[in-house]
Amino acid sequence: MKESSAGIVGLHVTGMLHESDYAEFLPKLEELFREHGTLRVLFYADSDFRGWDMSAAWQDASLGFRHAADFERLALVGAPDWVVWCVRLSAFLFKGEVRVFSAEELQDAWHWLRG
């Protein structure tokens, strides 16, 4: 997302995520982890977001396990209830803070990440 800067990364997701989506952005994200150590990440799921196919879900879980200590803050914005539930269930894996925001609170989420 255009609001991203330095160690703050915004990801706007829509539709169904596939392994090819992860092949595109994972190398960039891994480079940012190497460069900054920890990241503050905003995951913005728009109203068309439907989730992950099995390959993408595996890629997402692998990323989370590899970098569980590297997410300083994670803002989940606009995600459907089932995604919020999954994130809350797995939040104990993350060393950093995790907060959930509604789609209408997108600017609040950016403010929290920068704070």
C-alpha positions as CSV (number, residue, x, y, z in Angstrom):
1,M,0.0,0.0,0.0
2,K,1.2,3.5,-0.7
3,E,1.2,4.4,3.0
4,S,4.0,1.9,3.6
5,S,7.4,3.2,4.7
6,A,10.6,1.8,6.1
7,G,9.6,-0.9,8.6
8,I,5.8,-0.4,8.2
9,V,4.2,-2.5,5.5
10,G,0.6,-2.4,4.3
11,L,-0.8,-5.3,2.4
12,H,-4.2,-4.9,0.6
13,V,-5.7,-8.2,-0.2
14,T,-8.8,-9.0,-2.3
15,G,-10.5,-12.0,-3.8
16,M,-8.9,-15.4,-3.2
17,L,-5.2,-15.6,-2.4
18,H,-3.1,-18.1,-4.4
19,E,0.4,-19.5,-4.1
20,S,1.3,-17.2,-7.1
21,D,0.4,-14.2,-5.0
22,Y,2.8,-15.3,-2.3
23,A,5.5,-16.0,-4.9
24,E,5.2,-12.3,-5.9
25,F,5.3,-10.6,-2.5
26,L,7.1,-13.0,-0.2
27,P,10.6,-12.2,-1.5
28,K,9.9,-8.5,-1.0
29,L,8.7,-9.1,2.5
30,E,11.6,-11.4,3.3
31,E,14.0,-8.6,2.1
32,L,12.2,-6.1,4.4
33,F,12.6,-8.5,7.4
34,R,16.4,-8.8,6.6
35,E,16.7,-5.0,6.2
36,H,14.7,-3.9,9.3
37,G,14.7,-7.0,11.6
38,T,11.1,-6.5,12.7
39,L,8.2,-5.1,10.8
40,R,4.9,-3.5,11.6
41,V,2.3,-4.9,9.2
42,L,-1.2,-3.8,8.2
43,F,-3.2,-6.6,6.6
44,Y,-6.2,-4.9,4.9
45,A,-8.8,-7.3,3.6
46,D,-11.3,-5.5,1.4
47,S,-15.0,-6.5,1.0
48,D,-14.2,-8.9,-1.9
49,F,-11.6,-10.9,0.1
50,R,-12.6,-14.6,0.2
51,G,-9.5,-16.2,1.8
52,W,-6.7,-18.5,0.8
53,D,-6.5,-21.6,-1.3
54,M,-4.7,-24.5,0.4
55,S,-1.2,-23.7,-1.1
56,A,-1.5,-20.0,-0.1
57,A,-2.7,-20.9,3.4
58,W,0.4,-23.1,3.8
59,Q,2.6,-20.2,2.6
60,D,0.9,-17.9,5.0
61,A,1.3,-20.2,8.0
62,S,5.0,-20.9,7.1
63,L,5.6,-17.1,7.0
64,G,4.0,-16.7,10.4
65,F,6.0,-19.5,12.0
66,R,9.3,-18.3,10.4
67,H,8.8,-14.7,11.6
68,A,6.7,-15.1,14.7
69,A,9.2,-12.9,16.7
70,D,9.7,-10.5,13.8
71,F,6.2,-8.9,13.7
72,E,6.4,-5.9,16.1
73,R,2.8,-5.0,15.4
74,L,0.1,-6.6,13.2
75,A,-3.0,-4.7,12.4
76,L,-5.8,-6.8,10.8
77,V,-8.2,-4.5,9.1
78,G,-11.6,-5.3,7.5
79,A,-11.2,-9.1,7.7
80,P,-14.2,-11.4,7.9
81,D,-15.1,-12.8,11.3
82,W,-13.6,-16.2,10.5
83,V,-10.2,-14.6,9.8
84,V,-10.3,-12.5,12.9
85,W,-11.1,-15.7,14.9
86,C,-8.1,-17.5,13.4
87,V,-5.8,-14.6,14.1
88,R,-7.0,-14.3,17.7
89,L,-6.6,-18.0,18.1
90,S,-2.9,-17.9,16.9
91,A,-2.0,-14.5,18.3
92,F,-0.1,-16.2,21.2
93,L,2.5,-17.2,18.6
94,F,3.5,-13.6,17.9
95,K,5.8,-11.8,20.2
96,G,4.4,-8.4,19.1
97,E,1.1,-6.8,19.4
98,V,-1.9,-7.8,17.3
99,R,-5.0,-5.6,16.9
100,V,-8.2,-5.9,14.9
101,F,-9.8,-3.0,13.2
102,S,-13.0,-2.7,11.1
103,A,-12.6,-1.5,7.5
104,E,-13.9,1.9,8.6
105,E,-11.0,2.2,11.0
106,L,-8.3,1.9,8.4
107,Q,-6.7,5.3,9.2
108,D,-6.8,4.4,12.9
109,A,-4.9,1.2,12.1
110,W,-2.2,3.2,10.3
111,H,-2.0,5.6,13.2
112,W,-1.6,2.7,15.7
113,L,1.1,1.1,13.6
114,R,3.1,4.3,13.5
115,G,2.6,5.0,17.2
